[in-house]
Amino acid sequence: MPVTDSPSNSAVFAASWREAWAALGLVPPMGLRDALLTRHAEPWRKYHTQQHLHECLSGLAREQALAARLGEVAIALWFHDAIYDLQAHDNEARSAGWARDALQEAGASAEVAQRVHALVMATCHDAQPSDPDAQLLVDIDLSILGAPPARFAEYEQQIRAEYAHIPPALFEPRRREILGRFLARDPLYLTPGVRAEREAQARINLRTAIGG
């Protein structure tokens, strides 16, 4: 059975899952939600957990009016960290492939399955997307960067714990490089609501993390 953080989180997961598939007019493959929640409870995950999934789905609930295809964005968020192998470099591609396969199994059109695949791939964060739904999804995924200072500090600790096997001499400059690339984006967030709520704090958080 998947581990969930609390009854309230379980309610968010259940509602999001039900509403996403209803929006698509599809019935999900049996056991798929539990399989995804179980993945998010893998012991080596410290940040990319059910906590992060809950934060993303809650963020989408606040910004759902911006989504052109709400069901597709929701399913993409469910899958965007479905595969998280600390030794691999193709987690997004494998997660996107799983999403596409699951949608096709449920009877989704090739167009829907491919759009969700593309949304998941946008979380590679190698470039800011131009598609509005992808912009929304990426902003939600990166909203942790603009979290209140205590949550951001916890996030940084969680990321370090996930990669505890990497020596500090390798991890720290690489981490500063990644955070620096996000700080260099102007703006960092492309959707108005997330930008208004998170942009200023994100810049404070990132400068603090890089400088520290």
N, C-alpha and C positions, 0 to 999 in steps of 0.2 A: 504494500500500500504506500502511496506517496505521503511524504511528511509535509504538513502545512503548518505555518507559523502560529496561527490562531484561528478561532472560529470566524472572526471577521474577515481574515484573509481568504478562508475557504469560501465565504459568501461572495467575495469579489471575484474569485476565480470561477465559481459556478455561474455567476451572472454574466461575466464577460464571455465565457465559452458559449453559453446558450445564445446570447444575443449576437455574437459574431457569426455563428453558423446560420442562425435565423436570417440575418441580413443577407447572407449568400444564398438563402433558399435551399440549403443542403443539410443533410444529416451526417454528422462526423463519424468516421470509422470507430467502431466499438473499442474502448480502452485507450483511445489516443490521448485524451486529456490526462489520464493517470500516468501514461507513459511519459508525457512531457513534464509533469510535476515531479515524477521520480527522477528524471534527468536533472532537474533543477535542485534536487536534494543530494546529488552525488557528493561524497565526503570531501573531495579535493576542491570543491567550489567554496569560496569564501565571500566573494562579491556577486558573481553571476549565479545567483541563487533564487529561491522563491521570493525572497525579499525584493530583489531587483525586478523580477517579473511583476510582483504586486505594485511596485512603484510605477512601472511603465503602464500597466493597465489602468491604474488610478489616474495617471497623467492623461491618458487618452480619454478617459471619461470626462475630464475637465475641458478638454479641447476638441471634443468629438464633432462639434459644429463645423470645424475646419476640414474635416475629412470628406473627400469626394466619394470614396468607396470605403465606408467605415468598417465593414466586415473584413475587407482585405487587409486594412491596416491592423486591425485587431489580431487576425490570424498571423500576420507577419510578426507582430510583437510576441505572440506565444511561441513562435519558432525561432526567433532571431538568435537565441543562445541555446537552442535545443541540443546541439553538439558542442561540447566545450572540453576538448582534449588539450591539456597544457603543453603537450609535446608536438602538437600539430599546427600547421599553418593554413589549413583549409576548412576551419570550423564553420565559417559563414557559408561556404559553398555546400558543405555537407548538410547544414541546417536548411539551407534554401532548397536543396534537392529533396530532403525529407518532406518539407512543406508542399512542394509541387506534387510529389507522389501521393501524399495524403489527400490533397484536394482532388486530384484526378481519380483516386479510388472512391471518393465521395460523389463523383459525378460532375465536378466542376469542368467548365470549358477550358480548353487549352489556353485561351486568352487570360482568364482569371488566374489559373495556376501559374502562368508565366509572369503576370504582374506581381503576384505575391512573392515569387522567386526573386524578382528584381528588387522588391522592397527589402527583403531579408539581406540581399547582397549590398544594399546601400549602407548597412551597418558595418561594413568594412571600414568606413570613415576615411577612405583615401581621397575623397573629394566631396564637396557639398553638392547635393543633388539639385536638379532643376524641376523635377516632378513635384507638385505640391504635396501629394500624399507621402512621398519619400522624405520631403523636407519635414513634415510633421512627425513622421516616425523617427527620423534621426534626432530631431530636437528633443523628443521624449526620451530617447535612449541616452542622450547626453545631458539631460536635465540635472543629473547628479552633480555635474560640474558647478552648477549654480545653487546647490543645496545650502541650507544654513551651515555655518562653520563646523558645528559639532558633527553633523551628518557627513559633511565632506571629509573631515578628519577620519571618521570611521571608515568611509569608502577607501581612502588612501591606505589605511591599515589593512583592510580586507584585500585590496589588490596586492599589497606586499605579501600577505599571508598566502595568497594563491600561488605566488611565484617565489616562495621561500627557498626553493631549490636553486635559485639563481643568486650567485654571490653579489653582495652590495656593489662591488666595483663594476659589475656589468649592468646590474639592474638600475642603479640610480641615474647614470647619464642617459640610458635609454628611456627611462620614465620622464626625465626632464625634457627630452626631445619630443616625446609624444604630447605632453601637456603644452609644450611651447608651440607646437603646430596648432593646437586648438586655440590658444591665446592669440595667435597671429590672425585668426579669422576675424573679419570685420564686416558684418556682425558675426558672432558665433552662432546665434540662433536666428533662423530665417522665418519663423512663424511669430506673429505679433504678440500673442498671449505669453508664450514661453519667453520671448525676448524681454517683455516688460517685467516679467516675474523673476527671471533668472540671470539676465545678461550682466548686470552690474556686479552681483555677488559672485558670478562665475569668474569674472576678471580678478576680483580680489582673491578668491580661492586659488586660482591658477598662479597668480604672481607669488602668493605666499608659498605654495608648494614648490615652485621652481626655485625661488630664492632660498628656501629652507634646505 
